[in-house]
């Protein structure tokens, strides 16, 4: 019987779909696969534009029934919410009420198809939003108003934290805080007593201008923050080759130095 590699599965929206790309010399999925090389396969199931509702509609088609002879999902990284937090406006129908978002997230991470694999689940908060940049982009795209508010997005991030706290065994990955902390550290004149970066009330984007180039999606440096938040929860892997799926070349060639 052929051996199979167990898996790290990335399940989410465009923030995970785009994590396979090389941006500013860095690829989140590439870095994660390099970290797991010869031990686990990193499988990207990111779907641009999807909400938790859409995810539930296709979940059974993405995750087949568990099979002893097939690969097992050892780690599941779940990141939804950036689209669920979209405002209910005539030109955008993605938005999901926050209570439904929380219910959908819970259904995803407790789904029988996923539970059968018994993975370690990393539930990721939606990242911060640069509403100042997004407003300009949305108007250029043809919307009559901005499609998302930074404060609303932050509320969905908190909702993801709440879900992670209620479901036993789930690990929270706070991407919203991680990227905002990074942005603040890169913005020397940030005033903590005022509105957060990216909020129109404060009028200041700071380093979110580079970390979130279009106001919503991550650049390479932001993906590096994401990777450093995820990495401690996968593995750790020993320095030796003991747990490789296939043996080290020296074991295949006895007597080699």
C-alpha positions in Angstrom: 0.0 0.0 0.0 1.4 3.4 -1.0 2.3 5.7 1.9 0.5 9.1 2.1 1.5 12.3 3.8 -0.8 13.6 6.4 -2.0 17.2 5.9 -2.2 20.7 7.0 -5.3 22.1 5.4 -5.8 25.9 4.9 -9.6 26.5 4.7 -10.8 30.0 4.1 -11.3 32.9 1.8 -9.0 34.9 -0.5 -6.6 35.6 2.4 -5.7 31.9 2.3 -6.1 31.5 -1.5 -3.6 34.3 -2.0 -1.3 32.9 0.6 0.2 30.6 -2.1 1.5 33.5 -4.1 4.9 35.0 -3.7 4.5 38.6 -2.5 7.5 40.8 -1.7 9.6 37.7 -1.8 7.5 35.7 0.7 4.9 33.0 0.4 3.0 32.0 3.5 2.0 28.6 2.1 5.5 28.1 0.7 7.1 28.9 4.1 4.7 26.6 5.8 5.3 23.8 3.4 9.1 24.2 3.8 8.6 24.0 7.5 6.6 20.8 7.2 8.6 19.3 4.3 8.7 15.5 4.1 6.4 15.3 7.1 3.1 16.9 6.1 1.5 18.2 2.9 0.1 21.8 3.1 -3.2 21.8 1.1 -4.7 25.1 0.2 -8.5 25.3 0.1 -8.9 29.0 0.1 -11.8 30.4 -1.9 -11.8 34.1 -2.9 -15.0 35.9 -1.9 -16.4 33.1 0.2 -18.2 33.5 3.4 -18.9 31.0 6.2 -22.2 30.3 4.5 -20.5 29.4 1.3 -18.0 27.3 3.1 -20.7 25.2 4.7 -22.4 24.7 1.4 -19.3 23.0 -0.1 -17.7 21.6 3.1 -18.7 18.0 2.5 -17.3 18.1 -1.1 -14.0 19.4 0.2 -13.5 17.1 3.1 -14.1 13.4 2.1 -15.0 10.9 4.8 -12.1 9.8 6.8 -10.3 6.7 5.5 -7.7 4.8 7.4 -5.6 4.2 4.2 -5.8 7.9 3.1 -4.2 11.0 4.4 -5.3 12.4 7.8 -5.8 16.1 8.4 -3.4 16.8 11.4 -3.9 20.5 11.4 -6.8 22.7 10.1 -6.3 26.4 9.7 -9.6 28.2 9.4 -9.9 31.8 8.3 -13.2 33.3 7.4 -14.9 36.6 8.2 -13.5 39.3 6.0 -16.4 38.8 3.6 -19.0 37.9 6.3 -18.3 41.4 7.7 -19.3 43.1 4.4 -22.0 45.7 4.8 -25.6 45.0 3.6 -25.6 47.4 0.6 -27.3 47.0 -2.8 -24.0 46.2 -4.7 -22.7 43.6 -2.3 -24.5 40.5 -1.0 -21.7 38.8 0.9 -22.5 40.0 4.4 -23.6 37.6 7.1 -25.1 38.8 10.4 -22.5 38.4 13.2 -24.6 35.9 15.2 -24.9 33.8 12.1 -21.2 34.1 11.4 -20.5 32.7 14.9 -22.9 29.9 14.4 -21.4 29.1 11.0 -17.9 29.1 12.3 -18.9 26.7 15.1 -20.6 24.4 12.5 -17.4 24.4 10.4 -15.0 23.5 13.1 -17.3 20.9 14.7 -18.4 19.3 11.4 -18.5 15.5 11.5 -16.2 15.3 8.4 -13.6 17.3 10.2 -14.0 15.8 13.6 -13.4 12.3 12.0 -9.8 13.4 11.4 -9.3 14.7 14.9 -7.1 17.6 13.7 -5.6 20.4 15.8 -7.8 23.4 14.7 -6.3 26.8 14.4 -9.1 29.4 14.2 -7.8 32.7 12.8 -9.4 36.1 13.3 -10.0 38.2 10.3 -7.2 40.8 10.0 -7.6 44.5 10.5 -9.2 46.6 7.8 -7.8 49.9 6.3 -11.2 51.5 5.7 -9.5 54.7 4.4 -7.9 52.8 1.5 -10.8 50.5 1.0 -13.2 53.4 0.6 -11.2 54.8 -2.4 -10.9 51.3 -3.9 -14.6 50.5 -3.6 -15.7 53.8 -5.1 -13.3 53.2 -8.0 -14.7 49.7 -8.4 -18.3 51.1 -8.9 -19.8 50.9 -5.4 -21.7 53.9 -4.2 -20.2 53.5 -0.7 -17.5 51.5 1.1 -18.3 47.8 1.4 -16.8 47.3 4.8 -16.3 49.3 8.0 -13.1 48.9 10.1 -15.1 48.9 13.3 -17.5 46.2 12.0 -14.6 44.1 10.8 -13.0 44.4 14.3 -16.3 43.1 15.8 -16.1 40.0 13.6 -12.5 39.4 14.7 -13.8 39.5 18.3 -16.6 37.1 17.4 -14.0 34.6 16.1 -12.1 35.0 19.4 -15.4 34.2 21.2 -16.0 31.1 19.1 -12.4 29.9 19.7 -13.0 30.3 23.5 -16.2 28.3 23.5 -15.1 25.3 21.4 -12.9 22.9 23.4 -9.4 22.3 21.9 -9.5 25.1 19.4 -6.4 27.3 19.2 -6.9 31.0 18.5 -4.6 32.7 16.1 -5.2 36.4 16.5 -4.2 37.8 13.1 -6.1 41.0 13.8 -4.0 41.9 16.8 -0.8 40.6 15.2 -1.0 42.8 12.1 -2.3 45.8 14.0 0.6 45.5 16.5 3.0 45.2 13.6 1.5 48.3 12.0 1.7 50.3 15.2 5.4 49.3 15.7 6.1 50.6 12.2 4.2 53.9 12.7 6.3 56.0 15.1 3.8 58.9 15.4 0.8 56.7 16.2 -1.3 58.1 19.0 -2.8 55.3 21.1 -5.3 57.7 22.6 -7.0 58.3 19.2 -8.8 56.0 16.8 -7.0 52.9 15.5 -5.1 53.0 12.3 -7.2 52.7 9.2 -10.3 54.2 10.8 -11.7 57.2 8.9 -12.3 59.1 12.2 -8.6 59.3 12.7 -7.6 59.8 9.1 -4.4 57.9 9.6 -3.4 54.7 7.8 0.2 54.4 9.1 1.9 51.2 8.2 -1.4 49.6 7.2 -0.7 51.4 3.9 2.0 48.9 3.1 0.7 45.8 5.1 -2.8 46.0 3.6 -2.1 47.5 0.1 -5.8 47.5 -1.0 -7.1 47.9 2.5 -8.2 44.3 2.8 -5.6 41.8 1.6 -2.1 41.1 3.0 1.3 42.0 1.6 4.4 39.8 2.1 5.3 41.4 5.5 1.8 40.8 6.8 1.9 37.2 5.7 5.2 36.9 7.6 3.3 38.0 10.7 0.7 35.4 10.0 3.3 32.7 9.5 5.0 33.5 12.8 1.7 33.3 14.6 0.8 29.9 13.1 4.2 28.2 13.2 4.4 27.6 17.0 1.2 25.6 16.8 2.4 23.1 14.2 5.0 20.6 15.2 7.5 21.1 16.6 9.5 18.8 14.5 12.7 17.2 15.7 16.1 18.0 14.2 16.6 14.4 13.4 15.0 12.5 10.5 13.1 10.1 12.7 9.6 11.2 11.8 10.0 11.7 8.1 7.4 9.8 6.0 10.2 8.3 3.9 13.7 7.6 5.3 16.7 10.0 5.1 19.0 9.3 2.2 21.7 8.1 4.5 19.5 5.3 5.8 18.8 4.4 2.2 22.6 4.3 1.5 24.3 2.7 4.5 27.9 3.7 5.1 27.5 7.3 3.7 28.8 10.1 5.8 
